Amino acid sequence: MGILKSWAIGLLALITGLALFVTVSVISSNFDTELTQNDLQPFYTPPSPLEGSPGDLLRVESLSVDVDGAESLRILYLTELDNGDLAAASGMAFIPTSPATSEPRPIVAWTHGTVGEGDACAPSRQKDPTSQLTQFLPSMIQLGWALVATDYTGLGTPGVQAYLLKDQEVRDTVNSVRALQQIPQANVGSRYTVIGHSQGGHTALWTGHLSKKFAPELELLGVAAAAPAAELTQILGKQWDTVVSWVIGAEVMRSWPLQYPNLPTNEILTRSGQKNYDRLARECIKDAAFEAEIRSNAFNEQFFSSNPSEDPAWVAALNEQTPPPFPTDMPLLLIQGTADKIVLPQPNAYLQKTWCEAGTKISALWLGGVGHVAAAAIAGPTAVSWMKEIFAGTTPTSSCGGPIPMLPPL
């Protein structure tokens, strides 16, 4: 018994020590993050009052990340809100250091996916700000293209991010392109493409429709969208009672009532959803997903009490934020993994079918067995090749009329 007791005491001490180590590590990590964010805050605090025009560059500084052959910059620029007020948005710019040719450099605008709505979640404020760009940024720099990546208004800067709300997403995107044009060494023109993933795919698709409305002097040549959150009613209708709703739903509930004040909110949320959505929306994506897993799978908690896609007011709003097919002169690269559990593949198969029938020129890349996060990374080389054709004035091969993966119904 003495040996067993000693072994038990030793095991308890080991477990206690490990728990203490994990706790101290988490506290230390959070402390380091808080210090880093405090150091960054002066850059992200806009001047007051804001003066100028949408797209004006407010600040620029070096970004502490090395990209071979590129100057990496953090930017703060002016954009515009729905009510016409000016607002500040942050982002990143990557400019080749090699001499430009006699022609202005082409521009690629990157629109990122869901990261959480807290200021520290903004990609340009991250420890690894290029984590979503590594599979295509080096190739783009080698080709002499400049890339600009908005954080979106209210993400890293004052305000609330307009999550999956088309007009603000597009304003922030086109104004980031205008801001890039004001960096002297960028030597860019007005020709650009846009590529986005997930939420950023929604942004990219709507940029294909609204870029001329908000920035008529810019020339958008094509759109690439990886796992785009496009068919919103179908996506929410399937995911409303899953773990995904705790993450996506929380961000929608925090931002959409600002644009749609008459949307029913408490009526479609569980008590736990009502209590936690605002805090959860401001968590960065890894922390939010971790809590979502616990609430959904360990405690069997649901976020929504009923399906928003069956509520008339929500259906109207979802339909308004769902992009329609492109006209024939706006080519689209559609990328989708068949194993995606977040932006399910069936809605984007429907998108390909209906958009092709409407005359949109779609080049589709279906990735068998690939999930949500991996889709954009794996498709990086294909996206670069497709954009190379676009910038060269060549029409990429269309997938319309070809097979679409046989997927089980929603």
N, C-alpha and C positions, 0 to 999 in steps of 0.2 A: 504493500500500500504506500510505503514511503517513496518508492521509486515512481509509482503512478502519480502520486501527489506532486512530486518534484517536476515530473514531465508536464503535468497540467499547468503548474505555476509558470514553467518556462514558456509553454505555448501561449498562455495568457499574456505574458510579458511581451512575447514576439508580436502578437496581434495588436496589443496596445501600442507598441513601438511603431508598427507599420501605420496604424491609424493616425498616430501623432505626426509621423513623417508626411503622410498624405495631406493632413490638415495644414501643417506648416507650409508645405509646398504650394497648396492652393492659395493660402493667405499671401505668401511671398509673391506668387504669380500675379494675383489681383493687385497687390501693392505696386509691383513693377509696372503693370498696365496703367494704373491710375497715375503714377508719376509720369509715364510717357505721354498720356493724354493731356495732363496738365501742362506739360512742356509744349505740346502742339497747339494748345487752345488759342494763344494770341494770333496765330496765323488764321484760324478758322473764325475768329470773331470779326465780323464785317465792320467797316467804318459806318459811322452814323452821323448824318443821314446818308442813305445810299443815293448816289447821283450818277447819271450817265444813261447809257442805252443797253438793252439786252445784248449780251455777248461781250461787253467791255471787260477787259482783264483788270482785276483789282490787285492781285498779288501773284507772285511766282517765286518759288524757291526750289533748291535741289531736293530731290527725293532720295532718301538713304537706301537705295537699292541699285545694284549694278546690272545693267543690261548691255551685253556686248554690242559695241558699235552704236550706242545710243546715249543721248543725254536724257536723264530721267528727271521729271519736274513735278512738283505739286502746284496746283493752280487754284485760285479763288476768282470767280467771275460773276458778272451780273446775269440774272435771268429774270423772268417775269411771271407773276402769279395770275390766276384767272381774273382777279379784279383789276388788273393793270398795274398793281404795285410792283416795284422792283424788289428782288430778293437776291441773296447771295447763294451760290452753289460752289461746291469744291469738286476737285477731280485730279486727274493725272494726265501728263503728256509725255510721250516718248518720241524723240526726234533723232533721226540718224545723224551721226557726227561726220560721216563721209560727205564730201562736197556734193551739192545738188547739181543736177543737170541743168540745161538751159530752161527746161520746162518746170513749172511749179510741182512740188511733191503732191502725190495723191494722199488723201486723208482716209483713215479708217476710224469710225466712232464705235467704241465698245460700250455696250449697255449691260451692266452686271445683273446677276440674279439675286434672289432673296438673301439678305445678309442679316436682317434684324434692323429695327428702327432707332436704336440707340446711337448717339453720336460716335461712340467708339467703334461701331460696326462698319463705318464708312470704309470702303477699300483703301482710300488714300491715307487713312489713319492706322492701317493694320501694320503689324510687324513684318509681314510678307505681302506687300501690296500687289505684287504681280502673280499671286498664286493662281488666279483664274486665267492668266494670259500666257503661261509658259509654253503652251503647245503651238502657238502661232505668232506671238510677238517677235521672236528672233528672226523668223523667216520674213516677216513684214519689214523689219528694219533692214535686212539684207537687200530687199527689193527696193529700198529707198522710200518707203511709205512712212508717214507720220501717223501715230495713233493717239487719240484723245479718249479719255474714259471719265465720264461724269459719275459723281457719287449720288446725284439727284438732290434737289432742294430738300432741306430739312433733315438730311442724313449727314451728320458731321457739322452742319451749320444750323442756325436757328430755324424753328418751324417744325412742322410735321410732314414726314415724307408722304407724297401723294402716291401711295402704293397701288399699282395696277390701275391708275387713273391716267388716261391717254394724253390729255392736253398738256399736263405738267411734265409728264415723262418726255414728250417730244420737245417742248420748249427747252428743257434742261439739256437735251441732247444736241439740238441745233445750236444753242447758245454756247455749248462747249466747243463746237467746231469754230464758231466765230471767235471765241477766245484764243484758240490755237492759232488762228490767222494773225493775231496781234503779237505773237512771239516772233521777233525779227528773224532769229536763226532757223525758224521752222520752214520758211520759204515754201509755204503751201498755197495751193490755189483754192478753187471752190468745188472741185470734183471730189466726191466722197462716197463711201459705202458705209453701211452700219451692220454690225454683227452683235447679237445679244443672245443670252441664255436664260431660259426660264422666265422670271419676271422681265429680264432684259429682252427676251424674245418678244414679249408683249410690247415692250417699248419699241423694238426694232420694227415690228410689223406696223405699228401705228405711225412711226416715222415715215414709212413708205407711203402713207396716205396724207400726212399732215405737214410734211417738211416744207412744201411750197407755201402753205398757209402762214407758217410762222417764220420762215426764212427763205423768201422767194429768190434771193440772189444766190443761194447755194444750189449745187447740182447733184442730187442724190441719184446714183447710177444703179444701185441694187441693194437688196436686203438679204442678210443671212440670219436665220433664226434656229437656234438649237433648243429642242424641247420647249417650244414657246408656250406660255400660258395664254392661249388664244381663245379656245372655245370655252369661255368661262362658265356658262350655265352647265355644260356637260361635266366639266371638271369638278365644280362644286357639288353638283348633284350626285356624283359618285363618292366624293371624299368627305362629305359633311359629317359623317359619323365615324371617321377613322382618325388615327393619330395625326395625320397631316393637318386636320382642321385646327388643331391646337396651335400650329405655327402660322399657316397661311391665313386661317380665319381670324386669329388675333390681330394680325397686321391690317387686314381688311376692316375689321371692326373699329380699329383706332383711326383710320384715315377716311373711309368712305362717308361716314356721317357728316364730315366737314363739307363735302360736296353735295351730298344728298341728305339734308337735315331731316327729311320726313321718313327715312327708312326705319322700319321697326327693328330695334336692336335687342332690348331686354326680352322682348316677346319670343325671340328665336334662340336665346342663349340659356344654357343651364345656369343655376346659381353659381356654380364654380367658374363657368365661363365669364359671367358678369363680373365676378370678383377679381379675376386674374388676367383678363385679356390685355388691359393697358400696360401692366407691368411686363407681361410675357412678350408683348409686341416689341418692347424696348430692349429685350435680351438679344444678344448676338446669336446667330443661327445655331451654333453647336450647343450652347446652354439651353436655348429654347427647345431644341429637338430632344435633348436629354430629359428635360422636365416633361415634355409631351409624351415621351415613351412611358415614363413612370405613371403619369396621370391616366393614360389610356390603357396601358397593358397591365400595370401592377394594381391600380385602384379602380379600373373599369369606369373611369369618369369620361363623360362626353362633353365636348365644347358646345355644340349646338343642341338645343332641345327639339328642334324641328328642321327640316330641310329648307334652307333659304331659296333654293331654286324652285320651290313650289309656292313661294310667296309672291304675289303679283308685283309689289313694289320692288322687291329684290330682282325679280326676273327682268323688269324694265331697265334697272340700272345695269345688270349684268350684260344684257343685250347691247346697251349703249356703249359699253366698254369692250365689246367683242369686235375685233377688226373684220370688216368684210373683205371679199377678194380684191386683189390688186388689179388695176388696169393692165392691159397687155404690154405696155411699155415699161413696167416695173418688174424686173426678174426677181425671183425668190429662190434662195437655197434653203430647203427645209431639212433639218436634221432631227432624227428621233430614234431613241433606243427602244427596242421592243420589251425590255424588262424594267422600264421606268415605273416606279411605284408612286411617284409624286405628280408629275404631269403625265397622266396615263397616255399610252400610245393611241388608243382608239379615237379620242377626239382629234388628234392630228392626222390620223388616217382619214377621218371625215373631212378635215380641212383640205387635205390634198385632193380628195375626190371632188368636193364642191367647188373649190377654187379653180381646179383644172377645167371643170365643166363651164365655169364662168369666163374662161379665156386667159387666166393667169398663167404665165410661163414659170413653171416650178421645176427646179432640179432637186430631186429628193434623194437623201441618203438615209436608208434605214439600217440600223445597227443591231443585228440579232444578238439577244442576250445581254445588251448593254443597259445599264441603269441611268438614273437621272444625272448625277454629277459627272460621270465619265463621258457622257455623250459629247459635250462641248470639247473636251480635251482630245478624245479620239478623232473627232472630226476636224481638228485644227488644220492639218495639211490639206484636206479637201476644201476647206473654206478658203485657204490662201490661194489654191489653184483656181478656184471658181472666181475669186475677186481679181486675180491676175487677168483672166479672160475679160471680165467686166471693164477693168481699167484700159485694156487694149482695144475695147470697142467690139469685141466678139460676143455673139450671143451664145451662152452656154447651152449644152444639150438639155432638152426638156424631158422630164420623166412622165409628163402627161400622156396618157394612152398606154403606159406600161403598167405592170402589176403593182399592187399595193399589198403589203403583208396581210395574210389572213389572220385576223385577230379575233379573239372571242368577244362577243358583245359586252357592252357595259352593263 
